[in-house]
Amino acid sequence: MWCQGQVTQNFKDAKIIHLYKKGNHQHCENHRGISLLNIVGKIFARILLNRLNGHLEQGLIPENQFGFGRHRDTTDMNFALRQLQEICQAMLTHFYTAFVDLMKAFDTV
C-alpha cells in the first residue's frame, strides 16, 4: 500500500446493514444504515486520524469552525452566538444567523 500510494479496495468497501432506531416504522428518519468495515482498514483509518488530528490542531482549521474536531464542540459556538446576539441587541443592530441540522446525517447509535 505504501509503495503503490493507493489504499486497497477492501479497505474502502463496507457492508451496510439496515437498523431501525425508534418511533414510527414508516418514517425514514427512524431508520439508519450502519457500515461494517474491514477491521484492518478501521485500524489504518484510526492511525491516520490520530496523525491528521495532530496536524489539524496546529492551526489548519479556522478558529470559527466548530464540530468534527477535538475540543471544538458546537456547544461552544452556540454560547458564542448567544453572546453576540446579546451584544447586537444592546447596540440595536440586526443579527442574522443560519443553522443547518446535520443530526440525522451524523447521528449515533
C-alpha positions as CSV (number, residue, x, y, z in Angstrom):
1,M,0.0,0.0,0.0
2,W,2.7,2.5,0.9
3,C,4.9,1.7,-2.1
4,Q,1.9,1.9,-4.6
5,G,0.5,5.1,-3.0
6,Q,-3.0,3.6,-3.0
7,V,-5.4,2.2,-0.5
8,T,-6.7,-1.3,-1.3
9,Q,-10.3,-1.6,-2.4
10,N,-11.2,-3.9,0.6
11,F,-10.3,-1.0,3.0
12,K,-12.8,1.2,1.2
13,D,-15.7,-1.3,0.8
14,A,-18.3,-1.6,3.5
15,K,-21.3,-3.8,4.1
16,I,-24.3,-1.6,5.0
17,I,-26.8,-3.1,7.5
18,H,-30.2,-1.6,8.0
19,L,-31.1,-0.6,11.5
20,Y,-34.4,0.5,13.0
21,K,-33.9,3.1,15.7
22,K,-37.2,4.0,17.4
23,G,-40.6,5.5,16.7
24,N,-42.9,5.0,13.7
25,H,-41.5,2.4,11.3
26,Q,-42.9,4.3,8.3
27,H,-40.8,7.4,8.9
28,C,-37.4,7.4,7.2
29,E,-35.7,9.4,10.0
30,N,-36.3,6.5,12.3
31,H,-34.1,4.2,10.3
32,R,-30.4,4.3,9.5
33,G,-27.7,2.4,7.8
34,I,-24.6,1.2,9.7
35,S,-21.4,0.4,7.8
36,L,-19.4,-2.7,8.7
37,L,-15.8,-2.2,7.6
38,N,-12.7,-4.3,7.3
39,I,-11.0,-4.4,10.7
40,V,-7.5,-3.8,9.3
41,G,-8.9,-0.8,7.3
42,K,-10.5,0.5,10.5
43,I,-7.2,0.3,12.4
44,F,-5.5,2.0,9.5
45,A,-8.1,4.8,9.5
46,R,-7.7,5.3,13.2
47,I,-3.9,5.6,12.9
48,L,-4.4,8.1,10.0
49,L,-7.0,10.1,12.0
50,N,-4.7,10.3,15.0
51,R,-1.8,11.6,12.9
52,L,-4.0,14.0,11.0
53,N,-5.5,15.4,14.2
54,G,-2.0,16.3,15.4
55,H,-1.5,18.4,12.2
56,L,-5.0,19.9,12.3
57,E,-4.6,21.2,15.8
58,Q,-1.6,23.3,14.6
59,G,-3.8,26.0,13.2
60,L,-5.0,24.4,9.9
61,I,-8.7,24.6,10.9
62,P,-10.1,28.2,11.1
63,E,-10.9,29.4,14.6
64,N,-14.6,29.9,13.6
65,Q,-15.1,26.3,12.6
66,F,-16.7,24.1,15.3
67,G,-17.6,20.5,15.4
68,F,-15.9,17.4,14.0
69,G,-12.7,18.0,15.9
70,R,-11.2,17.6,19.4
71,H,-12.1,20.4,21.8
72,R,-14.2,22.2,19.1
73,D,-17.7,21.3,20.4
74,T,-20.7,23.0,18.8
75,T,-21.9,23.9,22.3
76,D,-19.1,26.4,22.4
77,M,-20.3,28.0,19.2
78,N,-23.8,28.2,20.5
79,F,-22.6,30.1,23.6
80,A,-20.5,32.5,21.4
81,L,-23.6,33.1,19.2
82,R,-25.7,33.9,22.2
83,Q,-23.2,36.4,23.5
84,L,-23.0,38.0,20.1
85,Q,-26.8,38.2,19.9
86,E,-27.0,40.0,23.2
87,I,-24.3,42.5,22.2
88,C,-26.2,43.2,18.9
89,Q,-29.4,43.6,20.8
90,A,-27.9,46.1,23.2
91,M,-26.5,48.0,20.2
92,L,-29.9,47.9,18.4
93,T,-28.3,46.3,15.4
94,H,-29.6,43.4,13.4
95,F,-28.2,39.9,13.9
96,Y,-28.8,37.2,11.4
97,T,-27.9,33.5,11.7
98,A,-28.4,30.3,9.8
99,F,-28.3,26.8,11.3
100,V,-28.1,23.5,9.5
101,D,-29.3,20.4,11.3
102,L,-27.0,17.6,10.5
103,M,-28.0,15.4,13.4
104,K,-29.8,12.9,11.2
105,A,-26.9,12.7,8.8
106,F,-24.3,12.2,11.5
107,D,-26.2,10.7,14.4
108,T,-25.0,7.9,16.6
109,V,-26.5,4.5,17.6
